[in-house]
């Protein structure tokens, strides 16, 4: 039963604007009924139209197995198909390779003649250019101040029929890499040119994610940068607009070039206030594409499937009965649960990305596909993370979930479940621009690479990872934490706001036990209690003996404190390190390297054993 769950979820999120029966019949049956060999679909007259309508694009090899050399061509074709399937986590799963034996069928097939196949082998790439979206864009633009587009108009294949298929003849080499590169060549994403606020509002109201770039003119570099940005973004759900109308600016950004993001059909508007650099803008767009909690709509279902996400958390809400009155409270608490994962995305180096999506009760297609059909079970939560496994159903649902909302039980239960299965990982990294010569990209012609310069072996942007260099205005501690312990006769875990303070304590011959944590980490909250207990026990052992120099216990919030000077590396939170005291005081000898606590179970006994093994109280 695992595969139907996963297949239905994926297809429903990818098949845009289609009745469920059509989407299932075209795509699922296309896979089930068409034979394949080594990842290549084997087409016939009966299945050709179905394959072309279901996949986008589909690369078809017309050949005869009796022709000399045909086996070599098919072998390269199959290698390309395998390579494509290996990369389908980052590209459209609707891309396929197919082959058709033009001599096997009797009577002979009429399809080769229909597409001018005059020699063997012939390779054609079929893609869709439907009149539907052409008409939609025309009605959107006509008479409302926007009447131009940059680039071609294309749609996903699930809205395509065989009548809409356009065939591009492949004239290149027959190696698998050349075939794969041709397969991945995508038509340019259209960029709408809007001239006034009315046209902009209409575009925003009908699209879930819109990027507007305001420039001085269509002959300026920022205008071409906007077109380049659109080509870098391979998601079909993103809409890019460009305008030379300064009245579209606001009080935050008053002069071009300016960039604005409109999300959730215009409900959210975010101006970009950073420097005009490609890598920084791309990171901004990625961090602002989704709300903390998005509301699902079948009309734009493809938008809600994020290929970069580790999992999707689906909240099915009720629209009737007593449960419906708690929807606002439920959304607020779901947003609270989403904060650790959305904040990790904003940190530019997420370890785990979860997308939180509300599915209204009237979206019965998705409910039926995931077996969330009974209204009495609403509200309920499903977590979908593996397309080959059934979704995880959170044990709280229906009236039990509503009761848990009225206390902290809902946040605690669901938060602990998510933290255990998907622990947020906050790496000390940032994405920086590849331009290291200090030249402002805004002054350089062609600062944005052409989309054609990217190859299939690279990601859409060139990224380099470095340690964070967040600078905070903080002051050193005026009083030693150990003196505070003595004065108050109780243990404390010092909240460190400056990483250099830890190095200073080492130089003063003090051992420092440091916990690196984040308030967004549920496990960190539990460990804070354990660390306080350890500090209290060590303080009790050394209390009253002036000859003992107990270690200092400290906590560092990695969200706000720059830790690049500490020479520590970790990928999970919480992480515990001991910074040993210097072997001499004030003689310039460098501190010893930190010692990491290697266990992942932070019990009181294990942490105490770690401190006793590495700290000398004398």
C-alpha positions in Angstrom: 0.0 0.0 0.0 3.0 2.3 0.2 3.3 3.1 -3.5 -0.3 4.3 -4.1 0.0 6.8 -1.2 3.3 8.3 -2.5 2.4 8.2 -6.2 -0.9 9.9 -5.6 0.7 12.7 -3.5 3.4 13.3 -6.0 1.1 13.3 -9.0 -1.5 15.5 -7.4 1.1 18.1 -6.6 2.6 18.0 -10.1 -0.6 17.8 -12.2 -1.8 21.3 -12.4 -5.4 22.3 -13.1 -6.6 18.8 -14.0 -9.5 16.7 -12.9 -8.1 13.9 -10.8 -9.3 11.2 -13.1 -7.6 12.6 -16.1 -4.3 13.1 -14.2 -4.3 9.6 -12.9 -5.3 8.0 -16.2 -2.7 9.9 -18.3 0.3 9.6 -16.1 -0.2 6.5 -13.9 -1.5 4.4 -16.8 1.2 5.7 -19.1 3.8 4.3 -16.7 1.9 1.1 -16.0 0.9 0.2 -19.6 3.9 1.1 -21.6 6.7 -1.5 -21.6 10.3 -0.2 -21.0 13.8 -1.5 -21.3 16.8 -0.1 -19.4 14.7 3.0 -18.5 13.6 3.6 -22.1 9.9 3.4 -22.9 9.1 1.2 -25.9 6.3 2.9 -27.9 3.8 1.6 -30.4 1.1 3.3 -32.4 -1.3 2.6 -29.5 0.8 4.2 -26.8 2.6 7.0 -28.7 0.0 9.7 -28.1 -0.4 8.8 -24.5 3.4 9.1 -23.8 3.7 12.4 -25.6 0.8 13.8 -23.7 1.9 12.5 -20.3 5.6 13.4 -20.3 7.3 16.7 -20.8 9.5 16.6 -22.7 9.9 13.1 -24.1 12.8 12.3 -26.4 11.9 9.6 -28.9 14.3 7.5 -30.9 12.9 6.2 -34.2 15.0 3.3 -35.4 15.0 -0.4 -36.5 16.7 -3.1 -34.6 17.8 -4.8 -37.8 19.8 -1.7 -38.9 23.5 -2.0 -38.4 24.6 0.1 -35.4 21.2 0.4 -33.9 22.2 -1.5 -30.8 25.0 0.9 -30.1 22.7 3.9 -30.5 20.1 2.3 -28.2 22.8 1.6 -25.6 23.8 5.3 -25.5 20.1 6.2 -25.4 19.6 3.9 -22.4 22.6 5.3 -20.6 21.2 8.8 -21.0 17.8 7.6 -19.6 19.5 6.1 -16.5 21.5 9.3 -15.9 18.2 11.3 -16.2 16.5 9.1 -13.7 19.4 9.5 -11.3 18.9 13.3 -11.4 15.1 13.3 -11.2 15.2 14.5 -7.6 16.3 17.9 -8.9 14.5 18.0 -12.3 11.0 17.3 -13.5 10.0 13.6 -13.1 7.9 14.0 -16.2 11.0 13.9 -18.5 11.4 10.5 -20.2 13.3 8.8 -23.0 11.4 6.5 -25.4 12.1 4.5 -28.5 9.9 3.3 -31.4 10.6 0.5 -33.8 9.3 1.8 -37.1 9.6 -1.6 -38.9 7.9 -3.9 -36.3 4.3 -3.0 -36.7 2.0 -4.3 -39.4 0.6 -2.4 -41.2 3.5 0.1 -41.0 3.1 2.9 -38.6 1.9 6.3 -39.9 3.6 8.2 -37.1 7.0 8.6 -38.7 5.5 10.1 -41.8 3.4 12.5 -39.7 6.6 13.9 -38.2 8.8 13.8 -41.4 11.0 10.9 -40.2 12.8 10.2 -43.5 15.9 8.3 -42.3 17.0 6.1 -39.4 17.9 6.8 -36.7 15.9 9.9 -36.1 15.6 11.5 -32.7 12.8 14.0 -31.9 12.1 15.8 -28.7 8.3 16.3 -28.1 7.2 19.2 -25.9 3.9 21.1 -25.4 3.0 24.5 -26.4 -0.7 24.7 -25.8 -3.1 27.5 -27.0 -4.7 27.5 -23.5 -2.0 29.5 -21.7 -1.5 31.7 -24.8 -5.2 32.7 -24.4 -4.9 33.1 -20.7 -1.9 35.5 -21.0 -3.6 37.3 -23.8 -6.7 37.9 -21.7 -4.6 38.8 -18.8 -2.6 41.5 -20.7 -5.1 42.9 -23.2 -6.3 46.3 -22.2 -4.7 46.4 -18.8 -1.4 48.0 -19.5 0.7 44.9 -20.1 1.0 43.5 -23.6 4.5 42.0 -24.0 6.4 39.0 -22.9 10.0 38.0 -23.1 10.6 34.3 -24.0 8.4 31.5 -25.1 5.1 30.4 -23.6 5.1 26.8 -22.4 3.0 24.7 -20.1 3.4 21.4 -18.2 2.7 18.3 -20.2 -0.3 17.4 -18.0 -2.3 20.0 -19.8 -1.1 18.9 -23.2 -2.7 16.7 -25.9 -1.0 15.1 -28.9 -2.4 18.0 -31.0 -0.3 20.5 -28.9 3.0 18.6 -29.2 5.9 20.3 -31.0 8.7 18.1 -32.3 12.3 19.4 -32.3 14.7 17.4 -34.4 18.0 16.3 -32.7 21.0 16.9 -35.0 23.8 16.3 -32.5 26.1 13.4 -31.6 24.8 10.1 -30.3 26.7 9.9 -27.0 24.7 9.7 -23.8 26.0 13.0 -22.5 25.1 14.8 -25.7 21.6 13.3 -25.6 21.1 14.2 -22.0 22.2 17.8 -22.5 19.8 18.2 -25.4 17.0 16.7 -23.3 17.6 19.1 -20.5 17.6 22.2 -22.7 14.5 24.1 -21.6 12.7 26.9 -23.4 13.1 30.3 -21.9 10.8 31.2 -19.0 8.5 34.1 -20.1 9.0 37.4 -18.4 5.9 39.6 -18.4 6.4 43.4 -19.0 3.8 45.3 -16.8 3.2 49.0 -17.3 0.9 49.9 -14.5 -0.4 48.8 -11.1 -3.7 47.4 -12.5 -1.8 44.9 -14.7 0.5 44.0 -11.7 -2.4 43.4 -9.4 -4.0 41.0 -11.9 -0.8 39.0 -12.3 -0.3 38.8 -8.5 -3.9 37.8 -7.9 -3.6 34.8 -10.2 -0.2 33.5 -9.3 1.2 32.1 -6.0 4.7 33.5 -6.4 5.5 36.6 -8.4 8.8 38.5 -8.7 8.7 42.1 -9.8 11.8 43.9 -11.0 11.5 47.7 -11.5 14.2 49.1 -13.8 14.9 52.5 -15.4 14.4 51.1 -18.9 14.5 48.0 -21.1 17.9 48.9 -22.4 19.6 48.8 -19.0 21.6 46.1 -17.4 19.1 45.4 -14.5 16.5 44.7 -17.2 18.6 41.9 -18.6 19.5 40.8 -15.1 15.8 40.3 -14.5 15.4 38.1 -17.5 18.5 36.1 -16.4 17.0 35.6 -13.0 13.9 34.1 -14.5 15.9 31.6 -16.5 17.9 30.5 -13.4 14.6 29.8 -11.7 13.4 26.5 -13.3 10.2 26.2 -11.3 7.1 26.5 -13.5 5.1 28.0 -10.6 7.3 31.2 -10.5 6.2 34.2 -12.4 8.6 37.0 -13.3 7.6 40.6 -14.2 9.6 43.6 -15.2 8.5 47.2 -15.3 9.9 50.7 -15.9 7.1 52.4 -14.0 8.5 54.0 -10.9 5.1 54.4 -9.4 5.3 50.7 -8.5 8.1 51.5 -6.0 7.4 52.1 -2.3 8.8 54.0 0.7 11.3 51.2 1.5 12.8 51.0 -2.0 12.5 54.3 -3.9 14.9 54.0 -6.8 15.6 51.4 -9.4 16.8 48.7 -9.7 14.3 47.3 -7.2 13.0 43.8 -6.6 9.7 42.8 -4.9 8.3 39.4 -4.1 4.6 38.7 -3.9 3.5 35.5 -2.3 0.2 33.8 -1.6 -1.6 35.5 -4.4 -0.6 39.0 -3.1 -1.2 38.4 0.6 2.5 38.9 1.3 4.7 41.5 -0.3 8.5 41.6 0.5 10.9 44.2 -0.9 14.5 43.3 -1.5 16.8 45.7 0.3 20.2 44.0 -0.2 23.0 44.6 -2.7 22.4 43.9 -6.4 24.3 40.6 -6.6 23.1 37.4 -8.2 23.9 35.0 -5.4 22.4 37.2 -2.7 19.2 37.8 -4.7 18.8 34.1 -5.5 19.2 33.3 -1.8 16.6 35.9 -1.0 14.1 34.5 -3.5 14.6 31.0 -2.1 14.1 32.1 1.5 10.9 34.0 0.6 9.2 31.6 -1.8 7.0 29.9 0.8 5.1 31.2 3.8 5.6 29.6 7.2 2.2 27.9 6.6 0.9 27.9 3.1 -2.7 27.1 2.1 -3.1 24.5 -0.6 -5.1 25.1 -3.7 -5.5 22.5 -6.5 -5.4 25.2 -9.2 -1.7 25.7 -8.4 -0.8 22.3 -6.9 2.6 22.2 -8.5 3.7 25.2 -6.5 3.2 23.4 -3.2 5.5 20.5 -4.0 9.0 21.8 -3.1 11.7 19.5 -4.5 14.3 20.9 -2.1 12.2 20.0 1.0 13.0 17.0 3.2 9.3 16.5 3.9 5.9 18.1 3.6 3.7 18.4 6.7 0.1 18.5 5.6 -2.5 19.9 8.0 -6.1 18.9 7.0 -8.5 21.4 8.6 -12.2 21.1 9.1 -14.8 23.6 7.7 -17.7 22.5 9.8 -18.7 21.7 13.4 -16.9 22.7 16.6 -13.5 21.9 15.2 -13.7 24.6 12.6 -13.8 27.3 15.3 -10.3 26.2 16.3 -8.7 26.7 12.9 -7.2 30.1 13.7 -5.6 28.7 16.9 -4.5 25.6 15.0 -2.8 27.7 12.3 -1.0 29.8 15.0 0.4 26.7 16.7 1.4 25.1 13.4 3.3 28.3 12.5 5.0 28.0 15.9 6.1 24.5 15.0 7.3 25.6 11.6 9.6 28.4 12.9 12.7 26.2 13.5 12.7 24.9 9.9 11.8 28.2 8.2 14.5 30.0 10.2 17.0 27.3 9.2 16.2 28.2 5.5 16.8 31.9 6.2 20.2 30.9 7.6 21.2 29.9 4.0 22.5 26.5 5.0 19.6 24.4 6.0 20.1 20.8 7.1 16.4 20.0 7.1 13.7 21.8 5.2 10.1 21.1 6.1 7.2 22.7 4.2 4.0 23.2 6.3 0.9 23.2 4.2 -2.8 23.6 5.2 -5.2 21.6 3.1 -8.8 23.0 3.4 -11.6 20.5 3.8 -13.0 21.2 0.3 -9.8 20.0 -1.4 -11.3 16.5 -1.6 -9.0 15.3 -4.4 -5.9 15.4 -2.2 -7.8 14.2 0.8 -9.0 11.1 -1.1 -5.6 10.4 -2.5 -4.1 10.3 1.0 -7.0 8.6 2.7 -8.0 11.6 4.8 -11.6 11.2 3.7 -13.6 11.1 7.0 -14.7 14.5 8.2 -14.8 13.3 11.8 -11.1 12.7 11.7 -10.4 16.4 10.9 -8.2 18.2 11.8 -5.4 15.8 11.2 -1.7 15.9 10.3 0.2 13.8 7.7 3.9 14.0 7.1 5.1 12.9 3.6 8.8 12.5 3.2 9.5 9.5 1.0 7.7 8.9 -2.3 8.2 5.1 -1.8 6.7 5.0 1.7 3.3 5.8 3.2 2.9 9.1 5.0 3.3 9.4 8.7 0.0 10.0 10.5 0.4 12.0 13.7 -1.5 10.2 16.4 -3.4 13.4 17.4 -6.4 14.0 15.2 -10.1 15.0 15.4 -11.4 15.9 18.8 -8.3 14.7 20.6 -6.2 17.2 18.6 -8.7 20.0 19.3 -8.4 19.3 23.1 -4.6 19.3 22.8 -4.8 22.8 21.2 -6.1 24.3 24.4 -3.0 23.4 26.3 0.7 23.0 25.3 0.1 19.3 24.5 -0.3 19.8 20.7 2.9 21.8 20.3 4.9 19.6 22.6 3.7 16.3 21.1 4.0 17.3 17.4 7.2 19.3 18.0 8.9 16.4 19.8 7.8 14.0 17.0 9.2 16.3 14.3 12.3 17.0 16.2 13.0 13.3 16.7 12.4 12.4 13.0 13.7 15.7 11.5 16.2 17.3 13.9 16.9 20.9 12.7 20.5 21.2 11.7 22.0 24.7 11.9 25.3 24.7 10.2 27.8 27.5 10.7 27.9 28.3 7.0 26.7 31.0 4.6 26.3 31.3 0.9 28.6 34.0 -0.5 29.0 35.5 -3.9 31.6 33.9 -6.1 32.9 37.4 -7.0 35.9 37.6 -4.7 37.7 40.7 -6.2 35.6 43.2 -4.3 34.0 44.7 -7.5 30.4 45.6 -7.1 28.4 43.5 -9.6 26.0 46.4 -10.1 28.8 48.2 -12.0 29.8 45.3 -14.1 28.1 44.6 -17.4 26.8 41.1 -17.6 27.1 40.6 -13.9 24.4 37.9 -14.1 25.5 34.8 -16.0 23.5 33.7 -19.0 21.3 30.7 -18.2 22.9 29.0 -21.1 26.2 28.9 -19.3 25.0 26.4 -16.7 25.6 22.7 -17.4 23.7 19.7 -16.3 26.4 18.9 -13.8 26.0 22.1 -11.8 23.3 23.6 -9.6 21.5 26.7 -10.8 23.9 28.9 -9.0 27.6 28.7 -8.1 27.9 28.6 -4.3 30.8 28.7 -2.0 30.4 27.8 1.7 32.2 29.7 4.4 32.0 30.0 8.1 29.6 32.7 9.3 31.0 36.1 10.2 28.0 37.7 12.0 29.3 40.7 13.9 27.3 41.7 17.0 27.8 44.7 19.2 28.4 43.0 22.5 30.4 43.7 25.6 32.6 41.3 27.6 31.4 40.1 30.9 32.5 42.4 33.7 32.2 39.8 36.4 33.5 36.2 36.2 30.7 33.7 36.2 32.6 31.7 38.8 32.5 34.7 41.2 28.8 34.9 40.6 28.5 31.2 41.6 30.4 31.9 44.8 28.4 35.0 45.7 25.0 33.5 45.0 25.9 30.0 46.3 24.2 28.4 43.3 25.1 27.1 39.9 24.5 29.1 36.7 25.0 28.5 33.0 26.4 31.6 31.6 24.7 33.0 28.4 27.7 34.0 26.3 27.2 36.8 23.8 30.8 37.1 22.6 32.8 34.0 21.5 36.1 35.8 22.4 35.0 35.7 26.0 35.4 31.9 26.0 39.0 32.3 24.7 39.7 34.9 27.4 38.6 32.5 30.1 41.0 29.9 28.7 43.8 32.3 28.9 42.9 32.9 32.5 43.4 29.2 33.2 39.8 28.3 33.3 38.1 25.3 31.8 34.9 26.2 29.9 32.2 23.7 29.2 30.1 25.2 26.3 26.8 24.0 24.9 26.0 25.3 21.4 22.3 25.4 21.0 19.4 27.3 19.5 16.0 28.3 20.9 14.5 26.8 17.8 15.8 23.3 18.8 13.5 21.2 21.0 16.3 18.9 22.0 18.3 22.0 23.1 15.6 23.0 25.6 15.7 19.6 27.3 19.5 19.6 27.4 19.5 23.0 29.1 18.0 21.4 32.2 20.6 18.6 32.2 23.5 21.2 31.8 22.2 23.2 34.7 22.1 20.0 36.8 25.7 19.2 35.8 26.8 22.7 36.7 25.1 22.4 40.1 26.7 19.1 40.9 30.2 20.3 39.9 29.6 23.5 42.0 28.6 21.4 45.0 31.7 19.3 44.8 34.0 22.4 44.7 32.0 24.7 47.0 33.9 25.9 50.1 37.3 24.9 48.8 39.2 27.9 47.5 41.9 25.7 46.0 39.5 24.2 43.5 39.0 25.8 40.2 35.7 24.4 38.8 34.9 24.8 35.2 32.7 27.5 33.8 29.5 26.3 32.2 28.3 28.4 29.3 25.6 28.3 26.6 26.0 29.9 23.1 23.1 30.7 20.9 24.4 29.9 17.4 21.6 32.0 15.8 23.1 35.3 17.1 26.7 34.6 18.2 29.6 34.4 15.7 31.6 31.3 16.6 34.2 31.2 13.7 37.0 32.1 16.1 36.4 29.0 18.3 37.6 26.4 15.8 34.7 24.0 16.4 32.8 22.0 13.8 29.4 20.4 14.4 26.4 19.5 12.3 23.8 18.9 15.0 22.3 20.7 17.9 22.8 20.7 20.8 26.6 20.2 20.7 28.8 20.1 23.8 32.5 21.1 23.9 35.1 21.5 26.6 37.6 24.3 26.1 40.6 23.4 28.3 42.5 26.0 30.3 45.8 27.2 29.0 48.9 25.5 30.4 50.3 28.9 31.5 48.7 32.2 32.4 49.6 35.3 30.4 52.8 33.9 28.7 51.3 33.8 25.2 50.9 30.0 25.0 47.9 29.2 22.8 44.9 27.4 24.4 44.5 23.7 23.9 42.0 22.6 21.2 38.4 22.0 22.3 37.3 18.5 23.2 33.9 17.4 21.8 31.3 15.4 23.6 30.8 12.5 21.2 27.6 11.0 22.6 24.2 11.9 21.2 22.3 10.9 24.3 22.7 13.9 26.7 21.9 12.2 30.0 23.1 13.6 33.4 25.4 10.6 34.0 27.1 10.8 30.6 27.7 14.5 30.7 29.0 14.3 34.3 31.4 11.5 33.2 32.6 13.6 30.3 33.3 16.6 32.6 35.1 14.5 35.2 37.2 12.8 32.6 38.4 16.0 31.0 38.5 18.6 33.8 40.9 18.7 36.7 39.5 20.7 39.6 42.9 21.4 41.1 
